[in-house]
Amino acid sequence: MEIRTTASVECASFASISLRQIFEREMSDLLWLAKAIVGDPLVAESCIAGAKLRADGSSYVDPNWRDLWIRRCVAREAVEKNCEEIKRIAANNMRDAICKRPPDPVAWDKEAIRSLTPTKISESLNVFERSALILHGYLGFSAHDSATLTDCHWSLIEYACSSAIRRLFSEQIEAEEGSAKPGVSEVIA
């Protein structure tokens, strides 16, 4: 029995070291991710610290999932920093989604989203739209998984993500709707 315990500790220790190495290697992208959701550089840094603790608490993460797991930890920390505001905005969006015609669906390009500065994202979108955009549009989480993280109804995620894409890339979308050239509105993620 003692051998299994020692092996479990060594496995968890190896996983933590690897996760820490990924944090160091991907720090600029993780900071961008946190800043894009919370909109504040200092709060984003605290999200990174919280995500490190959350990741260290993971007993084992398969090597194939470590990069995604770390991004999920950072996103979860960032969403939790604004959970009350997200719930309030999501409730208002639910009312609007029922009463209004949703925007036409827009496909998005992850590289185009990543090319935006966190400041541009936070100045253009509310925290719920930012969360939906980053979770669903950038990280590629399903609408259900994104809804679980933001504690809202899954049907709001694509609505908020499409609205965010339209607002951030409105000039490009309008130009492309006037021409037949493929671009942001026609890229399939």
Backbone as ProteinMPNN parsed JSONL, in Angstrom:
{"seq_chain_A": "MEIRTTASVECASFASISLRQIFEREMSDLLWLAKAIVGDPLVAESCIAGAKLRADGSSYVDPNWRDLWIRRCVAREAVEKNCEEIKRIAANNMRDAICKRPPDPVAWDKEAIRSLTPTKISESLNVFERSALILHGYLGFSAHDSATLTDCHWSLIEYACSSAIRRLFSEQIEAEEGSAKPGVSEVIA", "coords_chain_A": {"N_chain_A": [[0.822, -1.199, 0.0], [1.97, 1.208, 0.708], [3.758, 1.626, -1.365], [2.093, 2.282, -3.551], [1.109, 4.727, -2.669], [3.452, 6.286, -2.613], [4.078, 6.205, -5.344], [1.851, 7.555, -6.339], [2.244, 10.101, -5.242], [4.672, 10.801, -6.496], [3.794, 10.832, -9.161], [1.877, 12.897, -9.089], [3.584, 14.965, -8.343], [5.285, 15.081, -10.601], [3.368, 15.834, -12.519], [2.681, 18.397, -11.572], [5.104, 19.772, -11.846], [5.392, 19.714, -14.637], [3.096, 21.156, -15.369], [3.694, 23.628, -14.242], [5.87, 24.32, -15.839], [4.589, 24.662, -18.276], [2.998, 26.859, -17.639], [5.004, 28.825, -17.35], [6.109, 28.824, -19.947], [3.922, 29.603, -21.531], [3.14, 32.06, -20.571], [2.676, 34.751, -21.594], [0.507, 34.415, -23.349], [-1.381, 33.382, -21.564], [-1.673, 35.524, -19.789], [-2.745, 37.405, -21.588], [-5.183, 36.123, -22.113], [-6.436, 36.132, -19.533], [-6.518, 38.942, -19.058], [-8.156, 39.721, -21.181], [-10.617, 38.685, -20.413], [-11.137, 39.696, -17.753], [-10.408, 42.374, -17.923], [-8.652, 43.977, -16.484], [-5.315, 44.527, -15.731], [-4.005, 43.986, -13.212], [-5.838, 42.397, -11.816], [-5.893, 40.322, -13.608], [-3.335, 39.232, -13.266], [-3.634, 38.212, -10.701], [-5.458, 36.241, -11.308], [-3.871, 34.482, -12.759], [-2.131, 33.63, -10.744], [-4.002, 32.358, -9.048], [-4.867, 30.382, -10.803], [-2.551, 28.86, -11.066], [-2.412, 27.752, -8.502], [-4.79, 26.282, -8.554], [-4.218, 24.508, -10.648], [-1.996, 23.192, -9.546], [-3.304, 21.811, -7.574], [-4.485, 19.789, -8.936], [-4.595, 16.359, -9.225], [-3.747, 14.674, -11.299], [-3.13, 15.29, -14.654], [-3.645, 14.422, -17.907], [-0.976, 14.273, -20.232], [-1.667, 15.094, -22.851], [-3.698, 16.887, -22.454], [-2.823, 18.994, -20.953], [-2.081, 21.694, -21.779], [-4.593, 22.746, -22.557], [-5.94, 22.36, -20.147], [-4.631, 24.126, -18.399], [-5.261, 26.595, -19.593], [-8.002, 26.486, -19.231], [-8.097, 26.566, -16.419], [-7.103, 29.168, -15.957], [-9.063, 30.689, -17.325], [-11.307, 29.978, -15.835], [-10.68, 31.029, -13.296], [-10.652, 33.76, -13.999], [-13.305, 34.174, -14.83], [-14.635, 33.608, -12.453], [-13.89, 35.797, -10.928], [-15.617, 37.771, -11.731], [-18.186, 36.781, -11.411], [-20.757, 37.47, -10.352], [-21.502, 39.796, -11.767], [-21.476, 38.755, -14.342], [-23.584, 36.89, -14.168], [-25.729, 38.652, -13.762], [-25.736, 40.173, -16.166], [-26.088, 38.095, -17.993], [-28.661, 37.26, -17.288], [-30.131, 39.513, -18.112], [-29.531, 39.371, -20.834], [-30.834, 37.005, -21.451], [-33.509, 37.733, -21.284], [-33.507, 39.631, -23.35], [-32.81, 37.975, -25.481], [-35.048, 36.389, -25.734], [-36.999, 38.262, -26.395], [-36.02, 39.645, -28.628], [-34.919, 39.404, -32.044], [-32.297, 37.201, -32.69], [-28.844, 38.017, -33.504], [-27.57, 37.472, -36.815], [-25.86, 34.411, -37.24], [-22.325, 34.361, -36.882], [-19.315, 33.24, -38.07], [-16.003, 32.727, -36.765], [-12.558, 33.629, -36.523], [-9.939, 32.319, -34.804], [-7.358, 33.35, -34.709], [-7.767, 35.97, -35.503], [-9.218, 36.93, -33.339], [-7.281, 36.649, -31.33], [-5.479, 38.509, -32.203], [-6.412, 40.911, -31.333], [-6.121, 43.472, -28.852], [-6.229, 43.102, -25.269], [-7.246, 45.404, -24.116], [-8.761, 46.607, -26.179], [-10.747, 44.645, -26.426], [-11.899, 44.67, -23.821], [-12.817, 47.311, -23.673], [-14.743, 47.354, -25.63], [-16.641, 45.402, -25.104], [-18.987, 43.913, -22.754], [-18.488, 42.146, -19.613], [-19.712, 39.619, -19.719], [-19.994, 39.148, -22.481], [-17.292, 39.207, -23.159], [-16.385, 36.955, -21.764], [-17.864, 34.889, -23.036], [-16.891, 35.185, -25.643], [-14.119, 34.603, -25.334], [-14.115, 32.042, -24.074], [-15.792, 30.412, -25.756], [-15.39, 31.327, -28.438], [-12.57, 31.787, -28.725], [-11.083, 29.846, -27.143], [-12.494, 27.619, -27.868], [-14.32, 26.092, -26.435], [-17.263, 24.145, -25.94], [-20.673, 25.317, -26.322], [-22.201, 24.439, -24.172], [-20.225, 23.76, -22.233], [-19.003, 26.249, -21.902], [-21.179, 27.653, -20.887], [-21.522, 26.327, -18.472], [-19.205, 27.121, -17.119], [-19.674, 29.884, -16.94], [-22.025, 29.967, -15.627], [-24.621, 30.21, -16.803], [-27.428, 30.008, -19.104], [-27.035, 27.724, -21.754], [-27.846, 28.501, -24.328], [-27.335, 31.168, -24.572], [-24.653, 31.599, -25.03], [-23.606, 31.341, -27.731], [-25.081, 33.385, -28.865], [-24.128, 35.653, -27.442], [-21.442, 35.48, -28.16], [-21.533, 35.775, -30.971], [-22.6, 38.371, -31.095], [-20.487, 39.756, -29.891], [-18.39, 39.281, -31.707], [-19.443, 40.544, -33.964], [-19.495, 43.201, -33.038], [-16.768, 43.729, -32.494], [-15.539, 43.293, -34.967], [-16.935, 44.809, -36.81], [-16.497, 46.65, -38.926], [-14.981, 45.142, -40.777], [-16.762, 43.035, -41.266], [-18.972, 44.365, -42.382], [-17.764, 45.319, -44.72], [-17.14, 42.908, -45.958], [-19.635, 41.77, -46.283], [-20.562, 43.274, -48.296], [-19.038, 42.455, -50.367], [-17.919, 39.508, -52.166], [-15.765, 38.234, -51.09], [-14.058, 35.897, -48.997], [-13.717, 36.016, -45.416], [-13.505, 37.245, -42.072], [-16.233, 36.892, -41.381], [-16.856, 34.628, -42.752], [-15.16, 32.602, -42.164], [-14.683, 29.381, -40.978], [-14.673, 28.152, -37.813]], "CA_chain_A": [[0.0, 0.0, 0.0], [2.855, 2.347, 0.78], [4.341, 1.817, -2.689], [1.111, 3.001, -4.362], [1.053, 6.103, -2.192], [4.665, 6.935, -3.089], [3.924, 6.366, -6.792], [0.85, 8.605, -6.559], [2.88, 11.379, -4.918], [5.622, 11.088, -7.565], [3.019, 11.161, -10.363], [1.319, 14.233, -8.878], [4.704, 15.9, -8.364], [5.681, 15.207, -11.999], [2.327, 16.601, -13.208], [2.79, 19.79, -11.148], [6.285, 20.367, -12.476], [5.078, 19.925, -16.051], [2.119, 22.235, -15.458], [4.422, 24.874, -13.973], [6.666, 24.63, -17.026], [3.657, 25.179, -19.283], [2.66, 28.217, -17.206], [6.115, 29.701, -17.694], [6.25, 28.884, -21.406], [2.749, 30.226, -22.135], [2.72, 33.167, -19.706], [2.129, 35.918, -22.306], [-0.827, 34.054, -23.839], [-2.268, 33.24, -20.405], [-1.981, 36.887, -19.33], [-3.68, 37.968, -22.565], [-6.468, 35.457, -21.868], [-7.019, 36.667, -18.297], [-6.817, 40.369, -19.256], [-9.288, 39.847, -22.099], [-11.86, 38.394, -19.691], [-11.388, 40.58, -16.606], [-10.246, 43.767, -18.319], [-7.774, 44.7, -15.571], [-4.039, 43.796, -15.661], [-3.698, 43.506, -11.859], [-6.74, 41.278, -11.535], [-5.447, 39.234, -14.484], [-2.193, 38.592, -12.618], [-4.143, 37.393, -9.595], [-6.074, 35.072, -11.936], [-2.778, 33.569, -13.083], [-1.696, 33.033, -9.474], [-5.051, 31.429, -8.635], [-4.871, 29.244, -11.73], [-1.416, 28.012, -10.7], [-2.825, 26.978, -7.321], [-5.815, 25.333, -9.01], [-3.536, 23.475, -11.434], [-1.186, 22.393, -8.621], [-4.223, 20.953, -6.837], [-4.93, 18.691, -9.8], [-3.758, 15.202, -8.918], [-3.133, 14.181, -12.528], [-3.696, 15.778, -15.911], [-3.024, 13.716, -19.016], [-0.091, 15.167, -20.993], [-2.34, 15.622, -24.044], [-4.69, 17.886, -22.049], [-2.241, 19.98, -20.032], [-2.208, 23.061, -22.285], [-6.0, 23.129, -22.451], [-6.303, 22.397, -18.729], [-4.106, 25.37, -17.836], [-6.101, 27.686, -20.119], [-9.29, 26.374, -18.552], [-7.9, 27.054, -15.05], [-6.999, 30.636, -16.02], [-10.378, 31.213, -17.694], [-12.227, 29.789, -14.702], [-10.334, 32.048, -12.301], [-11.086, 35.066, -14.5], [-14.775, 34.216, -14.804], [-15.062, 33.659, -11.044], [-13.667, 37.154, -10.4], [-16.746, 38.622, -12.134], [-19.341, 35.895, -11.563], [-22.037, 38.139, -10.071], [-21.812, 40.672, -12.9], [-21.781, 37.879, -15.479], [-24.947, 36.364, -13.953], [-26.684, 39.749, -13.965], [-25.79, 40.48, -17.596], [-26.672, 36.93, -18.659], [-30.108, 37.312, -17.054], [-30.655, 40.536, -19.026], [-29.424, 38.844, -22.193], [-31.873, 35.99, -21.634], [-34.732, 38.483, -21.577], [-33.351, 40.194, -24.689], [-32.794, 36.888, -26.466], [-36.431, 35.938, -25.912], [-37.792, 39.337, -26.978], [-35.456, 40.182, -29.864], [-34.365, 38.468, -33.024], [-30.849, 37.116, -32.473], [-28.045, 38.427, -34.661], [-27.212, 36.373, -37.705], [-24.638, 33.767, -36.747], [-21.087, 34.772, -37.515], [-18.177, 32.379, -37.752], [-14.897, 33.558, -36.324], [-11.199, 33.161, -36.714], [-9.255, 32.429, -33.519], [-6.199, 34.232, -34.858], [-8.265, 37.352, -35.532], [-9.546, 37.273, -31.952], [-6.015, 36.766, -30.593], [-4.766, 39.711, -32.662], [-6.95, 42.074, -30.622], [-5.546, 43.714, -27.529], [-7.213, 42.971, -24.192], [-7.878, 46.711, -23.914], [-9.792, 46.732, -27.216], [-11.832, 43.719, -26.075], [-12.595, 45.112, -22.609], [-13.502, 48.576, -23.928], [-15.824, 47.153, -26.591], [-17.596, 44.372, -24.684], [-19.199, 43.724, -21.321], [-17.769, 40.98, -19.106], [-20.345, 38.392, -20.201], [-19.6, 38.983, -23.885], [-15.865, 38.855, -23.167], [-16.272, 35.564, -21.328], [-18.368, 34.031, -24.109], [-15.951, 35.282, -26.759], [-12.863, 33.91, -25.035], [-14.361, 30.619, -23.828], [-16.378, 29.712, -26.912], [-14.789, 31.745, -29.698], [-11.114, 31.657, -28.781], [-10.618, 28.56, -26.627], [-13.203, 26.549, -28.555], [-15.171, 25.287, -25.56], [-18.629, 24.028, -26.438], [-21.617, 26.252, -25.701], [-22.578, 23.881, -22.868], [-19.101, 23.887, -21.32], [-18.871, 27.686, -21.625], [-22.304, 28.016, -20.02], [-21.233, 25.789, -17.141], [-18.203, 27.987, -16.489], [-20.23, 31.218, -16.672], [-23.253, 29.763, -14.857], [-25.768, 30.764, -17.517], [-28.048, 29.056, -20.017], [-26.148, 27.465, -22.9], [-28.291, 29.162, -25.56], [-26.843, 32.553, -24.591], [-23.224, 31.668, -25.342], [-23.396, 31.671, -29.148], [-25.696, 34.705, -29.059], [-23.177, 36.65, -26.936], [-20.213, 35.385, -28.949], [-21.813, 36.404, -32.269], [-22.711, 39.819, -30.86], [-19.139, 40.265, -29.624], [-17.644, 39.258, -32.975], [-19.997, 41.622, -34.81], [-19.081, 44.501, -32.522], [-15.32, 43.888, -32.625], [-15.108, 43.251, -36.361], [-18.047, 45.362, -37.584], [-16.044, 47.25, -40.187], [-14.613, 44.057, -41.689], [-17.97, 42.278, -41.621], [-19.737, 45.19, -43.322], [-17.047, 45.338, -45.99], [-17.237, 41.585, -46.56], [-21.016, 41.523, -46.699], [-20.721, 43.995, -49.55], [-18.271, 41.767, -51.411], [-18.011, 38.052, -52.09], [-14.501, 37.699, -50.608], [-14.138, 35.285, -47.675], [-13.007, 36.742, -44.379], [-13.887, 36.953, -40.7], [-17.598, 36.412, -41.25], [-17.059, 33.38, -43.469], [-14.197, 31.6, -41.724], [-15.309, 28.376, -40.122], [-13.758, 27.828, -36.723]], "C_chain_A": [[0.866, 1.262, 0.0], [3.503, 2.649, -0.569], [3.392, 2.595, -3.583], [1.035, 4.461, -3.957], [2.274, 6.879, -2.698], [4.575, 7.183, -4.593], [2.926, 7.47, -7.112], [1.443, 9.98, -6.301], [3.863, 11.76, -6.014], [4.907, 11.5, -8.842], [2.445, 12.574, -10.247], [2.418, 15.282, -8.926], [5.184, 16.139, -9.793], [4.677, 16.065, -12.773], [2.443, 18.077, -12.848], [3.982, 20.473, -11.79], [6.004, 20.661, -13.941], [4.085, 21.065, -16.233], [2.794, 23.574, -15.203], [5.26, 25.288, -15.181], [5.787, 25.197, -18.137], [3.242, 26.597, -18.918], [3.761, 29.189, -17.606], [6.229, 29.899, -19.202], [5.136, 29.699, -22.058], [2.287, 31.493, -21.401], [2.108, 34.34, -20.476], [0.726, 35.616, -22.838], [-1.821, 33.929, -22.692], [-2.637, 34.606, -19.832], [-2.949, 37.575, -20.283], [-5.082, 37.419, -22.321], [-7.165, 36.039, -20.638], [-7.391, 38.138, -18.445], [-8.028, 40.56, -20.156], [-10.61, 39.572, -21.389], [-12.129, 39.418, -18.601], [-11.212, 42.055, -16.925], [-9.314, 44.588, -17.448], [-6.473, 43.909, -15.408], [-3.701, 43.245, -14.273], [-4.574, 42.319, -11.475], [-6.339, 40.075, -12.385], [-4.261, 38.497, -13.868], [-2.632, 37.745, -11.435], [-4.859, 36.145, -10.125], [-5.022, 34.026, -12.289], [-2.297, 32.868, -11.813], [-2.728, 32.01, -8.973], [-5.108, 30.187, -9.518], [-3.702, 28.308, -11.453], [-1.771, 27.144, -9.496], [-3.853, 25.91, -7.707], [-5.16, 24.182, -9.783], [-2.676, 22.589, -10.534], [-2.052, 21.436, -7.816], [-4.76, 19.793, -7.651], [-4.004, 17.497, -9.563], [-3.074, 14.648, -10.161], [-3.876, 14.772, -13.712], [-2.927, 15.084, -17.026], [-2.156, 14.687, -19.816], [-0.742, 15.787, -22.227], [-3.308, 16.75, -23.718], [-4.102, 19.027, -21.225], [-2.374, 21.419, -20.514], [-3.639, 23.564, -22.153], [-6.427, 23.257, -20.989], [-5.835, 23.706, -18.091], [-4.921, 26.563, -18.322], [-7.472, 27.68, -19.452], [-9.186, 26.885, -17.107], [-7.838, 28.579, -15.016], [-8.368, 31.243, -16.33], [-11.358, 31.092, -16.532], [-11.956, 30.805, -13.602], [-10.851, 33.423, -12.73], [-12.602, 35.205, -14.452], [-15.268, 34.332, -13.364], [-14.855, 35.034, -10.422], [-14.866, 38.065, -10.674], [-18.061, 37.851, -12.19], [-20.679, 36.591, -11.31], [-22.447, 39.046, -11.228], [-22.171, 39.853, -14.14], [-23.199, 37.338, -15.363], [-25.995, 37.436, -14.228], [-26.848, 40.06, -15.457], [-26.42, 39.329, -18.365], [-28.187, 36.906, -18.477], [-30.76, 38.359, -17.959], [-30.603, 40.063, -20.468], [-30.482, 37.788, -22.469], [-33.191, 36.667, -21.982], [-34.66, 39.062, -22.991], [-33.399, 39.121, -25.764], [-34.203, 36.372, -26.741], [-37.24, 36.981, -26.683], [-37.285, 39.816, -28.34], [-35.006, 39.059, -30.787], [-32.858, 38.405, -32.812], [-30.084, 37.584, -33.703], [-27.768, 37.206, -35.538], [-25.931, 35.736, -37.195], [-23.423, 34.199, -37.566], [-20.012, 33.771, -37.097], [-17.002, 33.278, -37.407], [-13.578, 32.847, -36.559], [-10.46, 33.385, -35.397], [-8.047, 33.357, -33.597], [-6.624, 35.698, -34.889], [-8.617, 37.806, -34.119], [-8.257, 37.522, -31.171], [-5.243, 38.021, -30.999], [-5.263, 40.982, -31.968], [-6.245, 42.242, -29.283], [-6.632, 43.498, -26.474], [-7.954, 44.289, -23.93], [-9.006, 46.923, -24.91], [-10.994, 45.855, -26.873], [-12.605, 44.245, -24.879], [-13.316, 46.447, -22.795], [-14.725, 48.405, -24.821], [-16.94, 46.247, -26.077], [-17.804, 44.377, -23.181], [-18.568, 42.397, -20.904], [-18.408, 39.658, -19.548], [-19.965, 38.121, -21.653], [-18.122, 38.586, -24.001], [-15.672, 37.394, -22.787], [-16.728, 34.606, -22.418], [-17.402, 34.016, -25.288], [-14.693, 34.458, -26.505], [-13.102, 32.411, -24.848], [-14.792, 29.879, -25.091], [-15.645, 30.045, -28.205], [-13.299, 31.481, -29.789], [-10.64, 30.278, -28.323], [-11.329, 27.371, -27.275], [-14.008, 25.64, -27.65], [-16.564, 25.23, -26.167], [-19.511, 25.058, -25.744], [-22.016, 25.749, -24.311], [-21.46, 24.039, -21.839], [-18.888, 25.353, -20.937], [-19.974, 28.153, -20.681], [-22.092, 27.504, -18.6], [-20.232, 26.68, -16.417], [-18.762, 29.361, -16.129], [-21.534, 31.164, -15.889], [-24.451, 30.475, -15.499], [-26.363, 29.685, -18.413], [-27.198, 28.941, -21.279], [-26.557, 28.218, -24.163], [-27.788, 30.599, -25.669], [-25.407, 32.673, -25.082], [-22.987, 32.055, -26.799], [-23.978, 33.037, -29.482], [-24.701, 35.794, -28.638], [-21.889, 36.653, -27.751], [-20.409, 36.046, -30.32], [-21.93, 37.917, -32.139], [-21.332, 40.439, -30.653], [-18.316, 40.329, -30.91], [-18.123, 40.386, -33.882], [-19.527, 42.986, -34.332], [-17.581, 44.736, -32.752], [-14.853, 44.0, -34.07], [-16.16, 43.854, -37.291], [-17.602, 45.941, -38.927], [-15.683, 46.175, -41.209], [-15.842, 43.294, -42.163], [-18.805, 43.057, -42.626], [-19.079, 45.217, -44.691], [-17.187, 43.991, -46.709], [-18.659, 41.251, -47.003], [-21.326, 42.232, -48.013], [-19.952, 43.362, -50.694], [-18.372, 40.26, -51.201], [-16.72, 37.425, -51.567], [-14.685, 37.062, -49.239], [-13.323, 36.086, -46.661], [-13.508, 36.331, -43.01], [-15.273, 36.344, -40.629], [-17.823, 35.081, -41.947], [-16.063, 32.297, -43.082], [-14.913, 30.634, -40.793], [-14.289, 27.979, -39.064], [-13.788, 26.355, -36.427]], "O_chain_A": [[0.524, 2.26, -0.636], [3.768, 3.811, -0.879], [3.832, 3.487, -4.31], [0.91, 5.339, -4.811], [2.136, 8.011, -3.162], [4.953, 8.255, -5.067], [3.13, 8.238, -8.052], [1.181, 10.922, -7.05], [3.897, 12.918, -6.431], [5.354, 12.414, -9.535], [2.517, 13.355, -11.195], [2.223, 16.364, -9.481], [5.462, 17.279, -10.164], [5.064, 16.912, -13.577], [2.316, 18.932, -13.725], [3.886, 21.619, -12.229], [6.341, 21.737, -14.435], [4.223, 21.858, -17.164], [2.493, 24.555, -15.882], [5.346, 26.473, -15.505], [6.198, 26.109, -18.855], [3.143, 27.454, -19.796], [3.479, 30.261, -18.142], [6.424, 31.019, -19.672], [5.379, 30.409, -23.034], [1.157, 31.942, -21.597], [1.093, 34.878, -20.034], [-0.15, 36.479, -22.783], [-2.978, 34.325, -22.829], [-3.781, 34.824, -19.433], [-3.874, 38.254, -19.84], [-6.055, 38.173, -22.324], [-8.342, 36.396, -20.695], [-8.466, 38.547, -18.006], [-8.838, 41.458, -19.927], [-11.627, 40.174, -21.735], [-13.232, 39.959, -18.525], [-11.808, 42.904, -16.261], [-9.196, 45.795, -17.656], [-6.507, 42.749, -14.995], [-3.163, 42.143, -14.168], [-4.098, 41.353, -10.879], [-6.435, 38.935, -11.931], [-4.19, 37.27, -13.94], [-2.067, 36.679, -11.19], [-4.863, 35.107, -9.463], [-5.254, 32.827, -12.135], [-2.083, 31.656, -11.81], [-2.36, 30.923, -8.527], [-5.365, 29.083, -9.039], [-3.84, 27.092, -11.589], [-1.47, 25.95, -9.47], [-3.785, 24.774, -7.238], [-5.512, 23.019, -9.587], [-2.625, 21.374, -10.727], [-1.59, 20.367, -7.417], [-5.422, 18.907, -7.11], [-2.784, 17.612, -9.684], [-1.931, 14.197, -10.084], [-5.106, 14.753, -13.759], [-1.699, 15.153, -17.078], [-2.57, 15.822, -20.053], [-0.393, 16.905, -22.605], [-3.703, 17.497, -24.613], [-4.832, 19.94, -20.839], [-2.745, 22.29, -19.727], [-3.869, 24.682, -21.691], [-7.188, 24.159, -20.638], [-6.575, 24.32, -17.322], [-5.236, 27.454, -17.534], [-8.031, 28.734, -19.146], [-10.093, 27.565, -16.627], [-8.446, 29.21, -14.151], [-8.788, 32.198, -15.677], [-12.146, 32.004, -16.28], [-12.888, 31.379, -13.038], [-11.417, 34.16, -11.923], [-13.116, 36.256, -14.07], [-16.213, 35.072, -13.087], [-15.567, 35.402, -9.488], [-15.103, 39.02, -9.935], [-18.962, 38.228, -12.941], [-21.649, 36.308, -12.013], [-23.613, 39.061, -11.623], [-23.07, 40.223, -14.896], [-23.94, 37.325, -16.346], [-27.023, 37.165, -14.848], [-27.969, 40.194, -15.948], [-27.202, 39.555, -19.288], [-28.918, 36.568, -19.408], [-31.83, 38.112, -18.514], [-31.524, 40.323, -21.242], [-30.976, 37.681, -23.592], [-33.906, 36.217, -22.878], [-35.632, 38.994, -23.743], [-33.964, 39.335, -26.836], [-34.509, 35.966, -27.862], [-38.068, 36.631, -27.524], [-38.068, 40.345, -29.128], [-34.753, 37.931, -30.362], [-32.202, 39.445, -32.76], [-30.61, 37.553, -34.815], [-27.737, 36.071, -35.064], [-25.016, 36.438, -36.764], [-23.501, 34.375, -38.782], [-19.831, 33.496, -35.911], [-17.013, 34.467, -37.728], [-13.516, 31.634, -36.764], [-10.366, 34.518, -34.925], [-7.753, 34.072, -32.64], [-5.924, 36.564, -34.365], [-8.342, 38.947, -33.748], [-8.158, 38.502, -30.433], [-4.442, 38.536, -30.219], [-4.596, 42.016, -32.017], [-5.825, 41.265, -28.663], [-7.816, 43.687, -26.752], [-9.131, 44.291, -23.569], [-10.09, 47.369, -24.535], [-12.137, 46.287, -27.018], [-13.836, 44.271, -24.905], [-14.328, 46.691, -22.138], [-15.645, 49.223, -24.775], [-18.067, 46.319, -26.565], [-16.926, 44.786, -22.422], [-18.158, 41.612, -21.758], [-17.696, 38.67, -19.732], [-19.649, 36.986, -22.011], [-17.751, 37.748, -24.823], [-14.889, 36.68, -23.414], [-16.052, 33.615, -22.696], [-17.129, 32.963, -25.863], [-14.257, 33.701, -27.372], [-12.367, 31.596, -25.406], [-14.221, 28.847, -25.445], [-15.316, 29.149, -28.982], [-12.812, 31.004, -30.814], [-9.883, 29.614, -29.032], [-10.827, 26.248, -27.237], [-14.35, 24.525, -28.046], [-16.991, 26.171, -26.836], [-19.14, 25.605, -24.706], [-22.155, 26.542, -23.38], [-21.721, 24.414, -20.696], [-18.621, 25.659, -19.775], [-19.728, 28.957, -19.781], [-22.448, 28.18, -17.634], [-20.397, 26.962, -15.23], [-18.366, 29.942, -15.118], [-22.087, 32.203, -15.527], [-25.181, 31.224, -14.85], [-25.848, 28.568, -18.468], [-26.704, 29.94, -21.802], [-25.702, 28.541, -24.987], [-27.817, 31.182, -26.753], [-24.991, 33.751, -25.507], [-22.246, 32.999, -27.074], [-23.417, 33.765, -30.301], [-24.46, 36.742, -29.385], [-21.313, 37.711, -28.003], [-19.544, 36.794, -30.776], [-21.418, 38.659, -32.978], [-21.044, 41.516, -31.175], [-17.629, 41.318, -31.166], [-17.32, 41.094, -34.489], [-19.194, 43.843, -35.15], [-17.179, 45.825, -33.161], [-13.892, 44.71, -34.367], [-16.262, 43.446, -38.448], [-18.265, 45.739, -39.944], [-16.043, 46.289, -42.381], [-15.943, 42.947, -43.34], [-19.293, 42.493, -43.605], [-19.764, 45.147, -45.711], [-17.335, 43.949, -47.931], [-18.858, 40.533, -47.984], [-22.234, 41.841, -48.746], [-20.183, 43.689, -51.858], [-18.859, 39.802, -50.168], [-16.585, 36.202, -51.593], [-15.389, 37.617, -48.395], [-12.353, 36.753, -47.021], [-13.896, 35.179, -42.812], [-15.482, 35.377, -39.896], [-18.87, 34.46, -41.762], [-16.115, 31.189, -43.616], [-15.667, 31.054, -39.915], [-13.188, 27.53, -39.38], [-13.079, 25.89, -35.535]]}, "name": "protein", "num_of_chains": 1, "seq": "MEIRTTASVECASFASISLRQIFEREMSDLLWLAKAIVGDPLVAESCIAGAKLRADGSSYVDPNWRDLWIRRCVAREAVEKNCEEIKRIAANNMRDAICKRPPDPVAWDKEAIRSLTPTKISESLNVFERSALILHGYLGFSAHDSATLTDCHWSLIEYACSSAIRRLFSEQIEAEEGSAKPGVSEVIA"}
